[in-house]
Amino acid sequence: MSQLAALSLSIGLLGGIATWAFLSVGGVLIWAAFVAWGCFFHTGGDVNALRGTIVGNLFGAVVATVAALVILTVPGAATLGLPLWAGIVVAITAWGICIAANIKLFSVIPANVYGYACTFAFLLQTPDKLTPAALTSLSMDNGLIAVGLSMVIGALLGFVSGKLGAALTKAA
């Protein structure tokens, strides 16, 4: 079996199982897992990519959560209006997740951005979770927890699918 066919089969099978499991359990986000899964392969598909994906996704999610808390709790919105205030906060924090690439631990900019974007996607599509109470809770209502956990699982699924794909290639 070719490497592409083996990897495709591996991702397809594990993707189907993961979707069933995520939808059965609830709270975890299959779409965020698939973003991290793709990030794993985008950043090299090896152990270093796994580390960079997990660290970067979580870093981006942390920064997005802090940004959301700043948008909601610092009184800039009252003076400037919410769209302008949110734009300023996002500009500063998006710059931050990119410039942080100067630090080796946070050097995978795509992973940082994917974690940031997925956290805001979760928050903006579930407005009941876009509150200081939800953002600081120790539950799956907290975007950092829901997205972070989902992305860690997705990165691990990427790693497993890569190993399974390699085993299928060798077996054929």
TIZA-844265 format. One line per field, with one value per residue (C-alpha): residue number from 1; y, x, z; residue in three letters. Coordinates in Angstrom, 3 decimals. Last residue first. Layout:
% TIZA-844265
resi	(NUM ...);
Y	(Y ...);
X	(X ...);
Z	(Z ...);
resn	(ALA ...);
END
This chain:
% TIZA-844265
resi	(172 171 170 169 168 167 166 165 164 163 162 161 160 159 158 157 156 155 154 153 152 151 150 149 148 147 146 145 144 143 142 141 140 139 138 137 136 135 134 133 132 131 130 129 128 127 126 125 124 123 122 121 120 119 118 117 116 115 114 113 112 111 110 109 108 107 106 105 104 103 102 101 100 99 98 97 96 95 94 93 92 91 90 89 88 87 86 85 84 83 82 81 80 79 78 77 76 75 74 73 72 71 70 69 68 67 66 65 64 63 62 61 60 59 58 57 56 55 54 53 52 51 50 49 48 47 46 45 44 43 42 41 40 39 38 37 36 35 34 33 32 31 30 29 28 27 26 25 24 23 22 21 20 19 18 17 16 15 14 13 12 11 10 9 8 7 6 5 4 3 2 1);
Y	(-4.034 -4.254 -1.412 1.060 -0.097 0.474 3.967 4.823 3.542 5.722 8.775 8.077 7.817 11.181 12.895 11.364 12.804 16.241 15.863 14.815 17.888 19.999 18.730 19.268 22.820 23.677 22.539 23.696 27.070 27.622 27.228 25.672 22.306 23.010 24.649 28.051 31.206 31.770 30.655 33.238 35.966 35.419 34.204 30.683 31.801 33.234 29.739 30.456 33.400 31.518 28.334 30.267 32.428 29.322 27.801 30.972 31.172 27.477 27.676 30.830 29.305 26.125 28.171 30.200 27.188 28.959 28.990 26.823 28.312 31.858 34.248 32.700 34.874 37.589 35.666 35.030 38.614 40.231 38.323 39.570 43.236 43.201 41.152 43.691 46.617 44.946 44.067 47.710 48.935 46.482 47.022 50.808 53.089 54.327 51.551 48.902 49.992 49.155 46.061 43.083 41.647 42.497 41.675 38.315 37.524 38.428 36.229 33.346 33.978 33.987 30.677 29.096 30.238 28.767 25.512 25.166 26.105 23.643 20.789 21.451 22.084 18.881 16.787 18.444 17.605 13.989 13.812 14.967 18.009 21.156 20.767 17.134 18.102 21.160 18.918 16.922 20.163 21.414 17.974 18.078 21.559 20.259 17.237 19.408 17.759 18.510 15.382 11.775 10.128 12.913 12.782 8.970 8.728 11.505 9.892 6.522 8.110 10.141 7.080 5.143 8.002 9.091 5.546 4.947 8.219 7.420 4.015 5.370 8.179 5.823 3.430 0.000);
X	(1.878 2.814 5.363 2.766 0.196 2.703 3.493 -0.210 -0.704 2.161 0.820 -2.707 -1.407 0.400 -2.591 -4.864 -2.544 -2.875 -6.656 -6.755 -4.717 -7.027 -10.190 -8.738 -7.694 -10.977 -13.178 -10.813 -9.911 -13.492 -14.765 -18.225 -16.416 -15.917 -13.489 -15.090 -13.125 -14.336 -17.858 -18.149 -16.458 -19.032 -18.688 -20.002 -23.614 -22.435 -21.756 -20.664 -18.500 -16.827 -16.109 -14.769 -12.712 -11.092 -10.560 -8.856 -6.405 -5.544 -5.100 -2.977 -0.540 -0.305 0.376 3.051 5.109 7.850 6.068 8.578 11.469 10.683 11.007 7.716 6.152 6.019 3.170 1.038 1.601 0.616 -2.662 -2.974 -2.482 -4.698 -7.353 -7.494 -7.713 -10.412 -12.433 -12.305 -13.319 -16.235 -17.352 -17.577 -14.664 -15.595 -17.834 -15.815 -12.591 -13.994 -11.858 -14.096 -15.469 -12.705 -10.040 -11.676 -11.895 -8.228 -7.220 -9.165 -7.582 -4.115 -4.797 -6.183 -3.148 -0.808 -2.779 -2.600 1.089 2.074 0.069 1.139 4.781 5.047 3.312 5.343 8.555 7.394 6.694 4.039 5.961 4.091 1.202 0.787 0.212 -1.780 -4.194 -4.865 -5.140 -7.840 -9.500 -9.639 -11.179 -13.898 -14.534 -15.254 -15.377 -18.442 -20.325 -19.257 -21.120 -20.378 -16.682 -16.586 -18.421 -16.277 -13.107 -14.027 -14.689 -11.495 -9.509 -10.714 -10.307 -6.951 -5.553 -6.976 -5.514 -2.165 -2.080 -3.166 -0.594 2.221 1.370 0.000);
Z	(2.440 6.093 5.861 4.548 7.098 9.920 8.605 8.429 11.981 13.226 11.416 12.640 16.207 15.980 14.408 17.037 19.687 18.080 18.042 21.707 22.632 20.477 22.149 25.630 24.801 23.081 25.958 28.720 27.236 26.131 29.689 29.563 29.727 33.406 35.809 35.402 34.620 31.065 32.012 34.805 32.751 30.033 26.459 27.144 26.645 23.317 21.921 18.347 19.389 22.224 20.257 17.272 19.648 21.100 17.666 16.440 19.336 19.173 15.393 15.702 18.186 16.094 12.948 14.808 15.880 17.879 21.249 23.188 21.191 22.330 19.386 18.248 20.974 18.306 16.672 19.738 20.874 17.564 17.796 21.387 20.480 17.410 19.241 22.071 19.644 17.556 20.665 21.760 18.286 18.010 21.642 21.626 22.477 25.928 27.249 25.395 27.093 30.541 31.112 31.911 28.670 26.211 28.806 29.559 25.853 25.383 28.326 26.794 23.402 25.006 26.749 23.576 21.570 24.169 24.212 20.430 20.442 23.174 21.659 18.083 18.918 20.965 18.309 15.566 17.421 17.697 13.950 11.486 10.220 11.224 8.805 9.906 13.547 12.502 10.611 13.764 15.730 13.342 13.433 17.236 17.122 14.756 16.969 19.988 23.395 25.486 24.480 25.104 22.228 19.742 20.604 20.397 17.051 15.584 16.921 15.404 12.025 12.158 13.239 10.207 7.748 9.143 8.929 5.461 4.214 5.825 4.147 0.759 0.926 1.976 -0.835 0.000);
resn	(ALA ALA LYS THR LEU ALA ALA GLY LEU LYS GLY SER VAL PHE GLY LEU LEU ALA GLY ILE VAL MET SER LEU GLY VAL ALA ILE LEU GLY ASN ASP MET SER LEU SER THR LEU ALA ALA PRO THR LEU LYS ASP PRO THR GLN LEU LEU PHE ALA PHE THR CYS ALA TYR GLY TYR VAL ASN ALA PRO ILE VAL SER PHE LEU LYS ILE ASN ALA ALA ILE CYS ILE GLY TRP ALA THR ILE ALA VAL VAL ILE GLY ALA TRP LEU PRO LEU GLY LEU THR ALA ALA GLY PRO VAL THR LEU ILE VAL LEU ALA ALA VAL THR ALA VAL VAL ALA GLY PHE LEU ASN GLY VAL ILE THR GLY ARG LEU ALA ASN VAL ASP GLY GLY THR HIS PHE PHE CYS GLY TRP ALA VAL PHE ALA ALA TRP ILE LEU VAL GLY GLY VAL SER LEU PHE ALA TRP THR ALA ILE GLY GLY LEU LEU GLY ILE SER LEU SER LEU ALA ALA LEU GLN SER MET);
END
